[in-house]
Amino acid sequence: MLEKLFKLSANNSNVKTEIVAGFTTFLTMAYIIFVNPSMLSATGMDSGAVFVATCLAAALGCFIMGFYANYPVALAPGMGLNAFFSYTVVLHMGYTWEVALGAVFLSGVCFTLLSLFKIREWIINSIPLPMRKGIAAGIGLFLALIALKNAGIVVANPATLVSLGDLTALPAALACLAFIATIALAHYRVKGGVMIAILGVTIIGLLMGDVQYTGIISMPPSIAPTFMQMDIAGAFNVGMISIVFAFLFVDLFDTSGTLIAVADKAKLLDKDGNLPRLSRALLADSGASIAGSMLGTSTTTSYIESVSGVAEGGRTGLTAVVVGVLFLLALFFAPLAGMVPAYATAGALLYVAVLMVGGLKSIDWDDITESAPVVIVALMMPLTFSIANGIAIGFIAYAAIKIASGKSKDLSLSVWFLAILFLAKLIFFPG
């Protein structure tokens, strides 16, 4: 049955290899079951319900990717987009988390339509690569700021806007320890290193009396507080246009880049460098986002950590299915997830930030008309505390710099359209 479903022999794989690959991928991305509830609960969402929604959305996405697209790519609520959901859309802009879930739902529907009508390729090919790299780096810096803020390492200052916090305080000290431990474990290529660092710092906090022990295993919490609570009508507010677009835009590039990177590592690309069954993989991603919004979590997307499973020999959708099963088993560890403090997950956020900023190395720094907009988009995300504003200002800056430099021919039709759209939004609907 497994041979028929996943074509193991045709992909030079076997059941044992796929299971080992699935376990490996899960260990490298399981930190999301601790980080996501911590982030989304800041909006007032029930932490237990978000934990269940996170596990279910991840499992569902993995199952669709595995059975429908037959790729060793795992999915879960995406880092960066969950921060944007909580800290920008809800806490900064003042929308309810129900409306934010409605925006995630609409972005998933738009992603599905773009995939079905083959518009996705046109959009991706029309957006300059430096801007894509800049957006990724900006999200990384945005995550870094949130991590440092949550740990008390960076604090508000009325005179200088921000300043250094008390590094001798327990949360700040343990956050630093979590980050150093995460980097060291990543350096030594320890499987599940991020999760090990999170749990290790949580145990230290427990021993020092800062964390209250509530157990490790129990029946899953109720998902009722977040299930089908999205406010789709509220998401149709004019001011939400840029929010929906930001969810869609980031997921679109993140998913496409991840799929190509994982497939290339697994040698699954065809002779022309294209990914067979790409539309199925994209539909798995968009479908998981729609389902995730219904369950009660932010955008679900493909994880680059899937490369770790591919490195262990994973070549088919069975790897993704194994990851999905493990996310379902994780449902019974809600008490453990509930004990993890924000400073324990800060190290994971900073680690992800480092990885995302690394893309700037491919920028042509000798061409100031290319590098300047990249720096703008990367800086504006953390400094405006908004991925949407960062993207908007970045595209406006890119178009304006190219025009002023006599290089308007470098601007594609989609860049012209987006720059004008964002400029109109900021003028008539600021904030």
N, C-alpha and C positions, 0 to 999 in steps of 0.2 A: 504493500500500500504506500509506504513512504517513498519507494523507488518511483512509483507511478506519479505520486503527487509532486515530488521535488526533483525528479530526474537526477538522482545522486551520481549514478555511473557516468552519465553524459557530462557531468561537471567535475569528474575525477575526485569524488568525495564519498564518504560513507557515514552511516548513522553515528558512530562513535566520535568521529572528527567533528561533525556538526554539533553534537551535544556539548563537547568540550569548548567549541567556539562560542556557543550560546552562553555557557557559564562565564566565559572570559568577558564577553561583551557586557553581560549583566553586571559583573563586578566593577567594571570601569565606569558604568553610568548609574549605578544604584544610588549614588549620592543624591539624585534628584528626589527620591522619596523622603529625604530629610529636608532638603533645601526648599522645595516647592511649597509644602505646607507652611514653613516658616515665613516665606515671603508673602504668600497670598493671605495668610491669616492677619497680616498687618492691615488689611482693608476691612477687617471685621468678619471675614468669612470664617466659618467653623473649621478649625484646624483638622479635626478628625475626618470631616466630610471631604476636605481638600485632599487629605492623604489617600482616602479611598478613590476619589476621582482621579488622582495622579496615577495610581496603580492600574485602575481600570482603563483609563485612556491609553496608557502606555501598552498594556496588554492587547487592547483592541487594535491599536496601530500596528503592533508587531505581527498580530495574526493576519491582518489584511495584507501587509507587506509580504509575509511569508507564503500564505496560501494563494493570494491573487497575483502578486508580482514575482514571487519566487526569487527574492534577493535577500542576502544576509545582512539586511539593514534594519536596525532596531529604532523604535520611535519612543518619545516621551515628551512631556511638556518642556518647551525649549528654554534654555537659560538666556537671559537678556530680555526676552519677550515677557517672561513672568515678572521681571523687575519693572519693565515698562508698564505692565498691567497694574501693578500695585502702587508703585511710587510716583508714577506720572499721571496715569489716567484717573486713578481714584484719589490718592492722597494729595497730589499737587493740583490737578485740574478740578477736583471736586465731584466727579461723576460717581455714581454708586457702582458697586462691584457687579450688580445685576446688569447695568448698562454696558459695563466693560465686557462681560460675558457675551452680551448681544453683539458687540463689535467683533469679538473673536468668531462668533457664529457667522456673521456676514462676510468676514474675510475668508473663512473657510469655503463658503458658497462661491465667492468670487474666484478663489483659487481653483475650485472644481470647474467652473465655467471656462476659465482661461486654459486649463488643461484639456478640456473636451474640445474646444474650438481652436486648439493649436496656436493660441496667441502668446503663450508663455515663451516660446523660442524667440519670437519677434521682440518681446520686451527685454529679455535677458541679453540678446545680441545687440540691442540698441543702447543699453546703458554702459558707459565707459567702465572698463575694468578697474581703473584707479578709484572711481567712486564706490564701487562694490567693496573694494579693500578698505576704503575709508570708513564706510558704514560699519563694517565688521569691527574695525579698530575702535570706532566711537562707542559701539555697544560694549566692547571690552572695558573701556575707560569708565563707562557708566556703571558697569558691574563693580569695578574696583572702588569707585566712590561710595557705592551703597555698602560694600563690604567694610570699608574703613569707617564709615559712619555708624554702622550697626555695632561695630566692635568698640567704638569710642576712641579710635585712634585719630580720627579727624572730627572736630567738633565745630559748632557754629561760633562765630565771633563777630560782634556788632561792628567792630572797627575794621577788621580785615576780611570779613565774610567767613573765612574758615581759618582754623589754626590747629596745632597739635594738641591732642588730648593727653590724659594722664596715662602714660605707658606702664606705670606701676600698678594700675588698677587691674583686677583679675581678668575681666573680659578682654581688655586690650592685650595683656600679656599672653593669655591663652590663644587669642586670635593669631598673634604673631607666631606662637608655637605651632598652631594648626597649619599655617602657611608654609613655614620652614619644613615641617614634617611632610607635607604634601609634595613639595618640590623635591625633597630628598628621595622620597619613595618613587616619584616619577622618574627621577634620574636613574635609579637602580631598576627601573621597569618592573616594579612590584605590582602584580595584578590586584586591582581593587585598592590601590594606594590612597585614592581620595577618600573612599569610604572608611578605610582603616584610620586615617588621620581624624576624620570627623568623630568616629566612635571613641578613639583614644582620648581626644580632648574632652569629650563628654564624660568619660570615666574619671578623668582628672577633676573635672568640675564636680562630679558626684562625690568623690573622695574629699574634696575641699568644702563640701557642704553648700555649694552654690547651685547644684542641680538636685531636684527631689526625685527619688526613685519611685516609679509608678508601675514597674513590671516590664516584661519583655514581650510576652506572647499573650494574645487575647483574641476573642472574636472581633472581626472588623467593626469599626464604628458605623453609625448610620450615615448614609449619604444624603438623606432627606433634606438637610439644611441648604444644600447647593444644587440638588438634582432638579433640572428643568426650571431653574430660577433666572435664566437669562432674559433680559429686557430688550427684545429685538426692536420694538417700537421706539424706545429711548435712544437706541443706537442709530436711528435714522435722523437724529438731530444734525443740523448743518455743521455744527462745531465738531462733530464726530467724524467728518469725512477724512480728515488727515489721520485720525486715530485708526480707522479701519484700513486706510491705505498703508499706514506704517506696519500694522500687523501682517497685512498681505505682502507688502514689499520685502520685509525682512525674511519672512517665511519662504517666499519664492526663491530668493537668492541662497538662503541658507540650505534649503532642501536640495536645490539643483547642484550647488557646489558639493554638498555632502555625498549625494548619489554618484556623481562623477568621480569623486576622490575614492570612495569605497570600491566602486566598480573597477576603477583603474588598478587599485591595489590587488583586487581579486582576479584581474585579467579577464573581466567580463565584457569589456568594450569590443565592438566589432572592428573590422579593418579600417573603417573610416573614423574611428574614435567616438562613435555614437553608442548610446546605451539602449540595447533592445528592451522593449516593454517599458520604455520610459513613462509613457502615459499611465500605465498601471501603477507604477511606483509613485507618481505624483498624485494619483487619485487616492492611493493609500494614505498619503500624507494629509491631503485636504479632508478626506473622510474622517480621519482620526481627529483633526482639529474641530470639525463640526460636532462629532460625538463628544469630544472633550468639553466643549462649551456647554453641552447639554448636561453632562455629568457634574461640571463645576470646576473647570480648571482652565488655565490660559492655553495659548496656542501649542498644539502638539506637533512636533517636527522630527525629522530624521536626525540621528546622532552620529557625529563624526567618530565617536568612540567605537562605532561598529568596526572600524579598521582593526581594532585589537582582536576581535573575533576572526576577522579575515586572515590576520597574521597567524592564527592558530589553525588555519585550514578551512574555515567556513566559506562555502561557495554557493549555498542554496538558501531558500526560504526556511528550511528547517532550523537554521541558526536563529532566525528571527522568532520563530514559533517557540523555541526553547526559552528565549528571553521573555516572551510573553507569559509563558507558564510560570517562570520565576517571579515576575511582577505580581501574578495572582497569588502566589505563595507568600509574597511580602505583605499582603493584606493583613496577615495575622501578627504582624510585628508593629502594630500601631502604637502601643505604649512606648516602645523603644524610640520610634520616630518623634513622639511627643516630648520626650525628655531632652532631645538635642537642642542646645541653646544657640542663639544667633551667632555668638562668637565662634562656635565650633564649625559652622558652615562658612564663616568668613574666609577661611583658608581656601575652601573649594572655589568660592567666587573669585578670589584673587588669582588662583591658578588658571581658571577659565579665562580671566581677563588677559593674562600673560599670553596665552595661546592665541587669543583673538587679535591682539595688537601686533603679533608677529607677522601678520600679513603685509604690514607696511614695508617690509624689506624689499618687496618686488616693485615698489613705486619708483618711477623715473624721477629722482630728486633733482636731476640736472635741468628738467623742463619745469620751470616755475609755474607755468599755466596749468600743469597737471598736478603738481605737488601742493600748491597753495589751497585749492578747493578741498583736497584730501585732509589737510590739517584743519581747515575750517569745520568740515563735517565731523571729524573726530573730536575736536574740542567742544563744539557746541552741544553735543549730546549730554556730557556730564555737567557742563556749565549752565545749561538751561534745564537740566534734570528731565530731559525729554528726548526720546529717540525720534519722535515725529518732527519736532522742531529742528533737530540736528539734520535730518534728511532734507527737510524743506530748505533751510538756509544753505545747506551744502549744494543743492541743485541750482539755487538762485545764484550763488557765488560762482559755480562752475560756468554757467551760461554767461554771466556778466564779465568774468575774467577773459573768457574766450573771445567774446565780442570786442572788448576793449583792446585785446592784444591782436586783433585782426585775424583771428583763427575761428571765425564763426562757422567755417566749413566743417570743423570738427564736431559740430553739434548735430546730433541725429534728430529726427522728427520727434521721437519720444522725449528726448531731453528738453527740446523747445517747449513741448506740451506740459511737461512736469514743472519746469521752471515758471512758466506763466501761471499754471494752476496754483502752485505754492505761493507765488507772489500775491495773487489775488486773495488767497486764504489768509495770509498774514496781514494784509491791508484791511480787509473787510471783516475778518473773523479772527482777530488776534487772540493769543492766549493758548 
